[in-house]
Structures are given as structure tokens and as C-alpha cells.
Amino acid sequence: MLGDLRGRALVAVVGCFACQLAIGFGYTFSPIMHFVIDDLGWSRAEWSSAVSPRIFVIAMASPLIGALVVRLGARAILVTAVAVLGVCGYALSQIESVGELLLWNLVLGISLVGVGDVVVGHVAVQWVRQRRGLALGLIYVGSNLGGMLLVPLATDLAADSSWREAWRVIGMGTAIVLLPFAAFAVREPRPGEVEEALHETAGAAASPETGAPDLNVKQALRTRSFWILGFVLFSYFAFFMAITDHFVTFLMDEGLTRGAAATAFTQAIGMGLIAKLGYGVIADHLSAKTGALLNTAVFLASSLLCLALPDQPWLGLFILTYGFAAAARDVVYPLIVMHCFGGRYLAQIYGALTVMLLIGGAPGSILAGAASDHFGSYTPAFAVLAALNAVALVALVFVREERVSPA
């Protein structure tokens, strides 16, 4: 069942999973917010002005980090990112002004990119060929688990001691625990190392690699598949950020209590643990394109269901479809990018595509807020976003393998 996900490849995957736990640090801002603003006398607007720009840094840093992974190797990036995260934890515990929060929040954003999907996904596809979906699912579930562990810890530390102690302990503690994984467990395979492992694996199937030369980011930019995948990611982030920023408020506007609305949102996020592992297994039995089409179709279904909320049983079905598809996208995307362009420059190409977080994410959230203000309802915005996802599904049909086998 594990195929070539064993031996040194398994060690690398476990190391990447550990590094993804660090993303949980980013989730601590929400539970710590009211402790900070009460202590320092800030308004919520001041807090948001310092915290929100992180999305811009993450979007813009992703192509740079992707290029550095190819040039310097994933280990150097992960070690640096984990160490910087520790520095950010200490620095955030010392802030006294909104400007300081803004500065270290932006640095943290770069650090989170360094332990994010682009870097660890690059490592996984270098090591694993037969069970890539499972490997990616195992790795990416780390971000969900990290959030589940660090959010309650941050809340308890801030309540029992102080928010300063919470950030200091979590930031520096996370760095100390995870640095050995980044430094010693993660590395790219040496030439021939994966092929040798495949040959020695009992019952191993033939490698799916075609021998066609992989495309670099400049070559990928000249293909239709790159721009189709970019649009698919644009539509995904537009709906994802609209839901992330407005879902609880939307449900409250429709008559749910704050507690019920928050519970529904938490359940959707919690689906990520099941979705990433489950879809990782499923993806290994599907072609990359079929997997991407299936995931996008489920995501489209969730956006259509959003138009029927909060009526039951539509709310439960929305939580199931949205929670599954939104999280499974982390597994699907590296596979379809590699299918189109090969794995050697995955980090660069995936990083370039991640700019869509800025292009799609921010407007999606703004559109939802503007619709609510102007029409008194989120429905017009959700209808537009559902239409975008429908176009994305149709466009995805025309994605193809862009590599050309040597004559």
C-alpha cells in the first residue's frame, strides 16, 4: 500500500509534516487578538490594519521562495523559515505599537511561506512517485493539526499568564521542536536514489515518469495550462476568502446564533483533517486531471449549496462539500501542476501560481462585503463566485500535459 513511501522517502515526508505544524502559529492571532488590544488600548481597526497585510506578503513571497527552493534546496529554506518563526514569536511578545505588530506579522508571513505548501510539496514529489497523493495528504494535514494544537494552547497561555508569554512560548518552542526535523529529516534525493528505491521495493509498479523534459517557470508561462490553472486557483481563492472572512456573519444575518454559526465554520475547517488524508488515498487511484476535475466539481457544488443556506439539510451538506474540497485542494494542486509541467520546477511554478491568492482572495472578500452593504445580502456575491467556479470547472477540461517527449 505504501509503494515507495518508505525508508528515506518516509523520513523526508515525516519531516515535511512536522514543518507544516509550524503553520499553526498563524492561527494564534485570532484567539490572542482581544488580549492584545485590551492590554495595549488598540481598536480592532488598528489590529486589522497590522494583521491583514500578511496575505499580500504570502502571495508575493511565494514565487520568490519557490525559486529559492530550486536554487538552494528545500532544507535550507525550511531551516531558515523555522528559525525565523522562533524569532517572530519572541519579537511579537515584545511589541508595544501597531507598527511593530505590522513589521513582525509581515516577517512571519514570509516564514509561513517557507514552511508552506510550495516548499514541502516540492520535496514530496521528488521523493515519492507511486503514492504521491498519500504523501501529500500526510504532509498537508500538518497545518490543520498545528492549528488544532496551538490555538487552544495560545488561548490558555494568554488567559493564565499573558499574551506575551503565549507568543514567546509558542514561537520559540515550535522552532526548537521543529528545527531538528527541518535540518536532518528533510532533503531532496540524490541522483538515482529514488530509482534505486523503486527497484528494491517489492512489487513496485513502473514509475509513471514519461522521460519528457520538465518545464521551468518561463516555459510554463507560455502554455495554456498554466493560465487555466491560474484561473482555477483565482476562482478558488475568491470563494475561499469570501467564506473565511464572512461565513459566520452571513449565517448570523440569516438567523443563526453566533455560537451556531461559529460551530458550523469550525466543522468546515475540521473537515481538513479527514479530507487531506482521504483524498490523498483517492488521488493515487485517479489521474491527476481526473482528481482535479473531481475536486473542482465538489467545490462548485459547495458554492451552489451556499445559495440555499442556512436551510437544513443544506448547511450540513455545505460543511461536508466545502470542508472536503477546500482542504483537498492542497493535495490536488501539486499533482496537476506536476502532471502538466513535471516535478523538477514544481516549487517555482506553484509559487508563481500562488500569486492568485492576492489577485483572487482579496477581491473575493471585498465583493462579499460590498454585496452585503449594497444589497443587504451576501447572495449576489455568492452567485457570482459560484459562476466563477463553474467556468473554472469547464476550463479545467482543457488542461493537458505540456511536456513534449524527446524524439
Summary of the structure (lengths in Angstrom):
residues: 407
radius of gyration: 21.0
end to end distance: 35.0
largest distance: 68.6
contacts: 1529
relative contact order: 0.15
helix: 79%
strand: 0%
